[in-house]
Amino acid sequence: MFQQPQSFSSMKKNPNTNNMNTTNNMTNNPQQINYMQQQQQYMMMMDPNAMNQTVTSPTLLQQQQQYMNMIAATMMNQQQLPSNNYSKPPNTINNMNYQLQQQQQPSSNISISNLPQSNMIGSNNNVTTTSTTKSVSFNPSSTNLSSSTASSNMTNTHSTSQLSAQNINTINTKTKTLLNNPNTSIIGNNPTISNNTVSNTTANNATSTAATSASNNNNSLVSSTSTNTNTNTTTTTSNNNTTRVKVVVRVRPQVSEDISNSQIFGEYPPCVATVKNTVILKRECYDDREFTFDKVLEPTCSQDEMYKQVGKNIVNDVLKGYNGTVLAYGQTGSGKTFTIFGSSTDPKRIIKPNENIIDKYSGVIPRCINQIFEHVQEYSNNTEFRVFVSFMQIYMENIMDLLDASKTNLPIREDPKNGVFVEQLTQVQVNEPYEVMQLIKEGSKNRQVNSTNMNKLSSRSHVILMITVEQKSSSDKSVKRGVLHIVDLAGSERVFKSGSEGQRLEEAKKINKSLSALGNCVAALTEENVYHVPFRDSKLTRLLTDSLGGNAKTCLVATIGPSMWNYDESYSTLHFANRAMNDPFSRKKAWNLIHKMKKGRAMILTTHAMDEADYLSDRIAIMAHGQLKCIGDSLSIKSQYGSGYNLLVVANNGYEKQVVKTINQYLTNVKIVSQSAGNFIFNVPKEQVNELGQLISYLEKLTSENTLNNNGTSINGNTNMIKDWGISQTTLEEVYLKVTQNSEFSYKNDDNAISMGNMSEIAEEQELIEHNNTVPNVVSLNDVSEMTNNAEE
Ligand SMILES: Nc1ncnc2c1ncn2[C@@H]1O[C@H](COP(=O)(O)OP(=O)(O)OP(=O)(O)O)[C@@H](O)[C@H]1O
């Protein structure tokens, strides 16, 4: 039997519950039991130091587990659970994923031993196929709860281009009322109101988090839970047009390098198995790691079959006037170039005019070209076609024209008609496949290729082939224009393994930076409601702005090698691809399931994603450097630590400066948090919120006086300064970053949010509370640890 801890009796009264006294004998006190049954405690713990440390850092694991046990102990105290449960390991998100998948997708819990049809890759199959371990935390289609880590850009907040001007209705003036409510968010001219904003980002370096909940049957509290659920509705403009990137993984067969590496480094059996669309990475003493994708191509997959999965539909879309992109991502030597170019573009091969450019080794590029010209031939009777080709590389963040090597360091520009484009880039009009292949052959000679340890012909640049297809109908003279980008990305290598130093090291850094920017953009695009995609973070993503988002069709082919030697790289490639799979609908489904599950029970959840924390938790605890930093409900910690409001303004082309000037006239202290293609996010500090009203009225007036055309101009012909605007409260990411960056916090007397910085004030308050003998709705770390000690006794 555990004792009522002294500090527990001194906790503050929960204002939402009936007044009741506590006694020392907690377990037998019906009032206390009643209170505990009513009490909702959702906590979230985050410890940036614990990232990926579950295997490598027992100390951190212990610390984390200690905290989890403390919080679990609190919850169990409250729920009258037997004390022996305290020693349970924390209910990590992996466990949660496991439970979810048990319920949602039992078939995805694959262990090799259960699946006789699973294929281990390679001939030297030393990996035991009777592994008892099973990892279920990587199934992207079910939860993505544990895999959405470490988006390195916290301003992934909105694809403002999706704030569609055509949906703009005349605004009704709710602004002032809304602004009086500190929890209000308004987006666009057709504001949706919510008490909470679900952000769309994952936190920078967010690591392990835990949310605990103790739902109950009390009506008032249940309704508060459901309110919380309902009001977490997203307040951003829904990006209905965004279709997720299609993700295909291709496992190449073993090649001579695998065998020679095995000879040098010892026995390296294959570590990759495939089961339908799931890839399983296996390594002795490690859990199997499973990833499910839209399509997994086995080593035996032919180029023709690969193209059907990767390129064919995208080219069909390009021929309908959409933009399309095919990207090959993977470690050096994993088969990107083979997939994109195939062996037909081998410089030694001589292609003659009118010759069929396709053979069984041809990759995506020749097959795309072939498909386009077949279409041209088929429809040339009633359509006038023009096909243009450009070929470029991005090396060390410089764009170079591969069709004219004298053109280096080309700038990227943007104009309203053509969108984003590379200035001065050579564009050649082509009339038959042979011409394109010749251009590619010549251009490839200029490609930056250097030898690294991992691949004798390692490509150190991103190479982009751009094919523009223009079609003019003879009957109605309508014009369609689709642009296809085919990208052979530079190898995502690990520096020490590839022997990089000096210039090679600099290359590797630039490559990794741009690949990480690409990952962030692709991940941001998977969000259901996208505020901002960080296209500007690299030349590559900037260039692909119009080809990744919006209506563009994109396929990412992630290539991996089968050998154990490549285990880490394969894992990181699959992880990258997994981020692109982040399916918002599955995620929402998982969240709803958790909401259902948490009714009537206490739950501790860990997650890396702040939007998830915000959505699922009623009580959030933030940890940094092994210490609990603050605890409270989402809104109160946002108001205490948040940075106010974010004002989003989409400027019409050419009016950017005027927009910034105007905003500054109304609000002197605003800072531009992010700026991209005319989309500005201004941070309005808390102190200036009262002054927002006037500006909002002005913005309302600007956008409501005249009905706007699709491009943001008013119907009377005057160009409006802004296309759209919106405002949202600070996000949990911002809070998290602020709280974890500063270790010193001042404690504020807030019922729902306390920091752990000033324990004396807490103690004072506790004395006061003790005097009142009431029950708090927040607990301090001391309380928790004391409870744990008492419980252990
Ligand atoms: N599916 C495949 N079938 C047969 N051979 C393959 C396959 N994929 C790759 N290879 C072979 O593996 C080797 C490395 O492939 P490739 O050059 O395409 O790698 P890469 O990822 O483009 O490397 P880098 O980034 O360094 O350019 C080549 O010899 C290639 O022919």
The ligand as a Gaussian input file, in Angstrom:
#p B3LYP/6-31G(d) Opt

LIG

0 1
 N       18.811000      -2.586000     -60.761000
 C       20.076000      -2.813000     -61.120000
 N       20.364000      -3.896000     -61.843000
 C       21.632000      -4.155000     -62.207000
 N       22.680000      -3.374000     -61.889000
 C       22.456000      -2.270000     -61.174000
 C       21.145000      -1.947000     -60.760000
 N       21.217000      -0.793000     -60.063000
 C       22.508000      -0.439000     -60.064000
 N       23.253000      -1.306000     -60.716000
 C       24.702000      -1.241000     -60.888000
 O       25.262000      -0.770000     -59.660000
 C       26.322000       0.139000     -59.882000
 C       26.052000       1.474000     -59.201000
 O       24.866000       2.016000     -59.735000
 P       24.715000       3.560000     -60.077000
 O       25.931000       4.121000     -60.735000
 O       23.442000       3.705000     -60.795000
 O       24.641000       4.154000     -58.616000
 P       24.319000       5.649000     -58.204000
 O       23.374000       5.531000     -57.077000
 O       23.900000       6.435000     -59.361000
 O       25.681000       6.168000     -57.647000
 P       26.245000       7.681000     -57.621000
 O       25.394000       8.474000     -56.728000
 O       27.609000       7.571000     -57.099000
 O       26.169000       8.135000     -59.031000
 C       26.432000       0.289000     -61.388000
 O       27.426000      -0.595000     -61.832000
 C       25.089000      -0.178000     -61.914000
 O       25.158000      -0.695000     -63.206000

